[in-house]
Amino acid sequence: MRRYGQGVGVLAAAVLVLALVAAFGGTGLPGQDRRPSVAQHPGGPPADTPAPSPSGSRTSGKPRATPSVTPGGTPSNSPRPSVPSGVGPRNEALPGPSAASPGPGAGRVPFTWTGDDHVWKNGCDHAYLLDRAPAAVPPPPVQADAASWAGALGAVHAGETGVRITLQGRDERTVVLESLRIRVVERRAAAKGRVYRMSSGCGGSLTPRMFDVDLDVPRPVARSVAGNDSGEPIEAVAFPYSVSATDPEVFLITGRTVGCDCVWIAELTWSSGGRSGTVRIDDDGRPFRTSGVRGRPVLDYDTATGRWVSAEVAEEEDAS
């Protein structure tokens, strides 16, 4: 009788398991190659499903963030991320390709760009404004080391900022660069300090498309100006421009000011293949900064004595 009772208990347990399996639609436990379905995760996909990462659109020798983009012409049912106005980082996520318009490259800028705001005139002539005594300022660097030198000292571009932008398409499709706008996001009184000149001037030539910007006017405009290439003049050309993978372009924007400490950015509008947008050009997520230097003392570096001296004294010594 005891063995019979135990057999009945085992049979009853087996019937209960079969009943539960039938109640859940015959679904067994997930096997080694079987993953839970979306239906088993109300409210979205499994938690361990990786989220798609936004596509970058900028390359550079130093780490750069993804530029802010306002893409257009690509329908999408998902909400687009908002891009705050004013001074903000440019690492907002871009919308991924929608079901209506799949394909490689959808939702990202169709060109790459690099930026450098420590471009000296002819490769050697530039000045920085520093609120430091001459004895506390190290010797001037070469242009290649200017960014780290200025960053360590908190230097501000004195009088003008040269920004070189290199643009290249991602593939053979042409990207039309429609316009270049300059936006001053903040104006203050000119910064305090002394003007430290990196050089007293030198020869050379510039090859990029050149744009001159007066930051002191209420609505600055990037005005195309003529340049030269090894003595050969390059005529000023107005927008639009075009770029592709085999046809890159280089812009040199020179922002100038006399009376203000100007904080500014550039905005480049583009179109390609029925899409359009605007890329914010700045300094690694920060605006560019240029200060007027009217009335500020000017110093040059005397290589013979290894110290900074007044520019007037330096000029007198050179004349004697």
C-alpha positions in Angstrom: 0.0 0.0 0.0 2.8 2.4 0.8 4.4 1.9 -2.6 1.1 2.4 -4.3 0.6 5.7 -2.5 4.0 6.9 -3.6 3.3 6.0 -7.2 0.0 7.9 -7.1 1.8 11.0 -5.7 4.4 10.9 -8.5 1.7 10.5 -11.2 -0.3 13.4 -9.7 2.8 15.7 -9.8 3.5 14.7 -13.5 -0.1 15.5 -14.4 0.2 18.9 -12.7 3.4 19.8 -14.7 1.7 18.8 -18.0 -1.3 20.9 -17.1 0.9 24.0 -16.5 2.7 23.5 -19.7 -0.6 23.3 -21.6 -1.9 26.4 -19.8 1.1 28.4 -21.1 0.6 27.4 -24.7 3.1 24.5 -24.7 6.0 26.8 -24.3 9.0 25.1 -22.8 12.0 26.6 -21.0 14.5 28.4 -23.3 17.2 26.2 -24.6 20.9 27.1 -25.2 20.1 28.7 -28.6 16.8 30.1 -27.6 16.3 33.6 -26.3 13.2 35.2 -24.6 10.9 36.8 -27.1 10.0 40.5 -27.0 6.5 39.5 -25.7 8.2 38.2 -22.6 9.5 41.7 -21.9 6.6 44.1 -21.7 7.6 47.6 -22.6 10.5 46.9 -24.9 13.3 44.6 -26.0 15.4 42.6 -23.6 17.5 44.6 -21.2 20.7 43.2 -22.5 20.0 44.3 -26.1 22.6 47.0 -26.9 21.3 50.4 -27.9 22.4 51.7 -31.3 25.2 54.3 -31.0 25.1 57.6 -33.0 27.3 57.9 -36.0 30.1 60.4 -35.8 30.9 62.9 -38.5 34.1 64.5 -37.4 37.7 63.3 -37.5 40.7 65.0 -36.1 44.2 64.5 -34.8 42.9 65.1 -31.3 39.6 63.7 -29.8 36.6 65.4 -31.1 32.9 65.1 -30.2 30.2 64.5 -32.8 29.0 67.8 -34.2 25.4 69.0 -33.6 23.2 68.3 -36.6 19.7 69.3 -37.5 19.0 66.7 -40.3 16.2 67.3 -42.7 14.5 65.5 -45.6 14.5 62.1 -43.9 11.1 61.1 -42.6 11.0 59.4 -39.2 8.2 58.4 -36.8 10.4 58.5 -33.8 10.8 61.8 -31.9 14.0 63.8 -32.8 16.3 64.9 -30.0 16.1 68.6 -29.3 19.2 70.7 -29.9 19.4 73.5 -27.3 20.2 77.0 -28.6 23.2 79.0 -27.5 26.4 77.5 -26.2 26.0 73.8 -25.7 27.9 70.6 -26.4 27.7 69.1 -29.9 27.3 65.5 -28.8 23.6 65.1 -29.2 22.5 61.7 -30.5 21.4 61.6 -34.1 18.2 59.8 -35.1 18.8 56.4 -36.6 17.5 55.3 -40.1 13.7 55.1 -40.2 11.8 52.1 -41.6 10.8 54.3 -44.6 14.3 55.2 -45.6 16.8 52.5 -44.5 20.3 52.3 -45.8 23.9 52.9 -44.8 24.7 56.5 -43.8 21.1 57.5 -43.1 20.8 59.9 -40.2 24.4 61.1 -40.2 26.2 64.0 -41.8 27.5 62.9 -45.2 30.9 64.5 -44.7 33.6 64.7 -42.1 35.4 67.8 -40.8 38.3 68.8 -38.6 38.9 72.1 -37.0 41.9 73.9 -35.6 41.6 77.4 -34.0 45.3 77.9 -33.3 46.3 78.8 -36.9 48.9 81.5 -37.0 49.2 83.9 -39.9 51.8 82.5 -42.3 52.5 79.8 -39.8 54.4 82.0 -37.3 52.7 85.4 -36.6 50.1 85.4 -33.8 49.5 86.9 -30.4 47.8 85.8 -27.2 46.4 87.8 -24.3 47.5 86.6 -20.9 46.9 88.1 -17.4 50.3 87.0 -16.2 53.6 88.7 -15.4 56.3 88.2 -18.1 58.4 86.1 -15.7 55.5 83.6 -15.3 55.1 83.1 -19.1 57.2 80.4 -20.8 58.9 80.9 -24.2 56.5 80.9 -27.2 55.8 77.5 -28.7 55.8 76.5 -32.4 52.4 76.6 -34.0 52.0 72.8 -33.6 52.2 73.1 -29.8 50.1 76.3 -29.6 46.9 74.6 -28.4 48.5 72.9 -25.4 50.6 76.0 -24.6 47.6 78.3 -24.6 45.4 75.9 -22.8 47.8 75.4 -19.9 48.2 79.2 -19.5 44.6 80.2 -20.0 45.6 82.3 -23.0 43.0 84.1 -25.2 43.5 84.9 -28.9 44.5 88.5 -29.0 42.8 90.6 -31.7 42.0 87.7 -34.1 41.5 84.0 -34.2 42.4 81.9 -37.3 40.2 78.8 -37.6 41.1 76.2 -40.2 38.3 73.8 -41.2 39.0 70.8 -43.5 36.0 69.1 -45.0 35.7 65.9 -47.1 32.7 63.8 -48.3 32.2 60.3 -47.0 31.8 58.8 -50.5 31.5 59.8 -54.1 28.2 61.7 -53.6 28.5 65.4 -53.8 27.7 67.5 -50.7 26.8 71.1 -51.3 27.9 73.5 -48.6 25.2 76.2 -48.8 26.3 78.9 -46.3 28.6 79.7 -43.4 27.1 81.8 -40.6 28.9 83.3 -37.6 27.1 83.6 -34.3 28.4 85.7 -31.4 26.9 84.0 -28.4 28.4 86.4 -25.8 30.1 89.9 -25.8 32.0 91.3 -22.9 34.4 94.1 -22.3 37.9 93.3 -23.6 39.8 90.9 -21.3 42.7 92.2 -19.1 46.3 91.3 -19.5 49.3 91.7 -21.7 49.7 90.9 -25.4 52.4 88.2 -25.9 53.4 88.1 -29.6 54.6 84.7 -30.9 56.7 86.4 -33.6 57.4 89.8 -35.0 56.2 88.7 -38.4 57.4 86.3 -41.1 56.9 85.4 -44.7 54.8 82.6 -46.2 51.6 81.8 -48.0 48.2 80.6 -47.3 46.3 78.1 -49.4 42.8 77.6 -48.0 39.6 79.4 -48.9 39.8 82.5 -46.7 36.9 84.2 -44.9 37.2 87.4 -42.8 34.8 88.1 -40.0 34.3 91.4 -38.1 33.1 90.2 -34.6 32.4 93.8 -33.4 29.4 94.3 -35.6 25.9 93.2 -34.4 25.5 90.5 -37.1 28.9 89.2 -38.2 29.2 87.9 -41.7 31.9 85.5 -43.1 33.2 87.5 -46.0 35.2 85.6 -48.7 38.6 87.2 -49.4 41.4 86.4 -51.8 44.3 84.2 -50.8 47.4 82.9 -52.5 49.2 79.6 -53.1 53.0 79.9 -53.3 52.7 83.3 -54.9 49.8 82.4 -57.1 46.7 84.4 -56.2 43.5 82.5 -55.2 40.4 84.6 -56.0 37.6 85.0 -53.5 34.7 82.6 -54.2 31.3 82.9 -52.6 29.1 80.1 -51.4 27.9 77.5 -52.4 30.9 75.1 -52.4 30.8 71.4 -52.9 32.8 68.5 -51.4 33.1 64.7 -51.9 35.5 61.9 -51.0 37.8 62.9 -53.8 37.3 66.6 -53.7 37.9 68.0 -50.2 37.9 71.7 -49.2 39.7 73.8 -46.7 38.3 77.0 -45.1 40.2 79.5 -43.1 38.0 81.7 -41.0 39.7 84.7 -39.4 37.6 86.3 -36.6 38.7 89.8 -35.7 37.7 92.2 -32.9 38.9 95.5 -31.5 36.8 96.3 -28.6 35.1 93.2 -27.2 35.9 89.8 -25.6 33.8 87.9 -28.1 32.6 84.3 -27.7 31.5 82.8 -31.0 30.8 79.8 -33.2 30.3 79.0 -36.9 27.3 77.2 -38.4 27.7 75.4 -41.8 24.6 74.6 -43.7 24.7 71.6 -46.1 22.5 69.6 -48.5 23.0 66.2 -50.2 20.7 63.6 -51.7 17.5 65.2 -50.6 18.7 65.7 -47.0 20.0 68.9 -45.4 21.2 70.1 -42.0 23.5 72.5 -40.1 26.8 71.6 -38.5 28.1 73.6 -35.6 31.8 74.4 -35.9 33.5 75.1 -32.5 36.4 74.2 -30.4 35.7 70.6 -29.1 32.3 71.6 -27.8 33.4 75.0 -26.6 32.9 78.3 -28.5 35.9 80.2 -29.9 37.0 83.2 -28.0 38.7 86.3 -29.3 39.5 89.5 -27.3 40.3 93.0 -28.4 43.7 94.4 -27.2 43.4 98.1 -27.5 45.6 99.9 -25.0 47.2 96.6 -23.7 51.0 96.4 -23.3 52.7 94.3 -26.0 55.7 92.0 -25.4 58.0 90.1 -27.7 60.3 87.2 -26.7 64.0 88.0 -26.8 65.8 84.8 -27.7 69.2 86.3 -26.8 68.3 86.9 -23.2 65.6 84.3 -22.9 62.9 86.6 -21.6 59.9 88.6 -22.6 60.5 92.3 -23.2 58.4 95.3 -24.2 57.8 95.5 -27.9 59.0 99.1 -27.9 62.3 98.1 -26.4 62.7 95.2 -28.8 62.1 97.5 -31.8 64.6 100.0 -30.5 67.2 97.2 -30.1 66.5 96.0 -33.6 67.0 99.5 -35.0 70.3 100.1 -33.2 
